[in-house]
Amino acid sequence: RHTGGVTSVAVTPDGLHVVSGSNDKTVRVWSLENGTEVRWMDGHRSWLRSVAVTPNGQHIVSCSLDKTVRVWSMATGEEVQRFDGHTQNLLFASVTPDGEHVMSGGNAADPIVRVWSLARGREVLQLEGHTEFVRSVAVSPDGRHVVSGSF
């Protein structure tokens, strides 16, 4: 059970689990069938702001006010990748429809959408142009277009 407010949720592609991120700095996986906690991940140093699940259901992506994006194994709960590079708090992390990249962004002092390659384990692109908080991003199903929103 989370001990802080839940800030983000995502349902796994198979529809069997829900993933939640919280101000208690943890990611938790729950069974949708009976509501029990299946596993939890601990590693962020500050409040979580966003969770996402890769299209193949094998990994969970989370971001936090600790300026990191972390990738967790759905099967074991272990952290398998960590992406550093943002200079300010993060507000979102999302996975592209092909499952190959993660996008993240957030604070107005660092209004860049960063694109990370899961296969390469590093940043591969920066999308610039916002002058305020970058709050969300979406990718078209064919992967040809990225849309981001800020306030």
C-alpha positions in Angstrom: 0.0 0.0 0.0 1.3 3.5 -0.9 1.9 5.8 2.1 1.7 8.9 0.0 -0.6 10.3 -2.7 -0.8 8.4 -6.0 0.3 10.7 -8.8 0.2 8.4 -11.8 -1.3 5.1 -12.9 -1.0 2.9 -16.0 -2.6 -0.4 -17.0 -0.4 -3.2 -18.5 -1.1 -4.1 -22.1 -2.4 -7.5 -21.1 -5.0 -5.8 -18.8 -3.9 -7.9 -15.8 -2.1 -5.3 -13.7 -2.1 -1.7 -12.9 1.1 0.2 -12.1 1.0 3.2 -9.7 3.6 5.9 -8.8 3.4 7.8 -5.6 4.7 10.6 -3.4 6.1 7.9 -1.2 8.8 7.5 -3.9 7.7 4.0 -4.9 6.3 2.2 -8.0 3.8 -0.6 -7.2 2.2 -3.2 -9.3 -1.3 -4.4 -8.5 -3.5 -7.3 -9.7 -6.6 -6.1 -11.4 -8.3 -9.4 -10.6 -8.1 -9.2 -6.9 -6.5 -5.8 -6.0 -3.5 -7.3 -4.3 0.0 -5.8 -4.5 2.2 -8.0 -6.7 5.5 -6.1 -6.3 7.0 -2.7 -5.5 10.0 -0.8 -6.7 12.0 1.6 -4.6 14.9 3.7 -5.8 13.7 7.3 -6.6 14.8 9.9 -4.1 11.8 12.1 -4.5 8.1 12.1 -5.4 7.1 10.2 -8.5 5.3 12.1 -11.2 4.7 9.6 -14.0 4.6 5.9 -14.7 4.2 4.1 -18.1 4.4 0.5 -19.3 6.2 -0.6 -22.5 3.9 -2.0 -25.2 5.3 -5.5 -24.7 4.6 -5.3 -21.0 8.1 -6.2 -19.9 9.2 -2.9 -18.4 7.8 0.0 -16.3 9.1 3.5 -16.8 8.9 6.1 -14.0 10.1 9.6 -13.5 10.5 11.7 -10.4 11.2 15.1 -9.0 14.7 13.6 -8.4 15.4 14.4 -12.1 15.7 10.8 -13.2 13.9 8.4 -15.5 14.1 4.8 -14.4 13.2 1.6 -16.2 12.1 -1.4 -14.1 11.7 -5.1 -15.0 8.0 -6.0 -14.7 8.9 -9.6 -13.9 11.4 -8.9 -11.1 10.9 -5.3 -10.0 14.6 -4.6 -10.5 15.9 -1.4 -11.9 17.4 -2.2 -15.3 18.2 1.3 -16.6 18.5 4.8 -15.3 18.5 7.9 -17.4 20.1 11.1 -16.1 20.4 14.4 -18.0 17.6 16.6 -16.9 18.7 19.5 -14.8 15.3 20.0 -13.1 12.3 18.1 -11.8 10.5 15.8 -14.2 6.7 15.8 -14.7 6.2 13.1 -17.3 7.8 10.0 -19.0 6.1 8.1 -21.8 7.0 5.2 -24.1 6.8 5.4 -27.8 4.2 3.0 -29.5 7.1 0.8 -30.9 8.5 0.5 -27.4 12.0 1.6 -28.5 12.2 5.0 -26.9 11.2 6.9 -23.7 10.4 10.6 -23.7 10.6 12.8 -20.6 10.4 16.4 -19.6 9.1 18.8 -17.1 10.3 22.0 -15.3 10.3 25.4 -17.0 14.0 25.9 -16.1 14.7 22.8 -18.3 11.9 22.8 -20.9 13.3 20.2 -23.2 11.7 16.9 -24.2 14.5 14.3 -24.0 14.3 11.1 -26.0 16.1 8.1 -24.6 16.8 4.8 -26.5 16.0 1.7 -24.5 18.3 -0.4 -26.6 21.2 2.0 -26.5 20.7 3.1 -22.9 21.3 6.8 -23.6 19.7 10.0 -24.8 19.4 10.2 -28.6 17.5 13.4 -29.2 16.4 16.7 -27.6 13.2 18.4 -28.7 13.4 22.1 -27.9 11.0 25.0 -28.3 9.0 25.3 -25.1 9.6 28.1 -22.7 7.5 26.9 -19.8 6.8 23.6 -18.1 6.5 20.7 -20.5 3.6 18.7 -19.1 2.9 15.9 -21.6 3.9 14.3 -24.8 2.2 12.0 -27.3 3.5 10.1 -30.3 1.4 9.1 -33.3 0.8 5.4 -33.7 3.2 5.3 -36.7 5.9 7.1 -34.7 6.2 9.9 -37.3 4.9 12.7 -35.1 5.5 13.9 -31.6 3.2 16.4 -29.9 4.0 18.1 -26.6 2.1 20.4 -24.4 3.2 23.0 -21.9 1.9 25.7 -19.6 
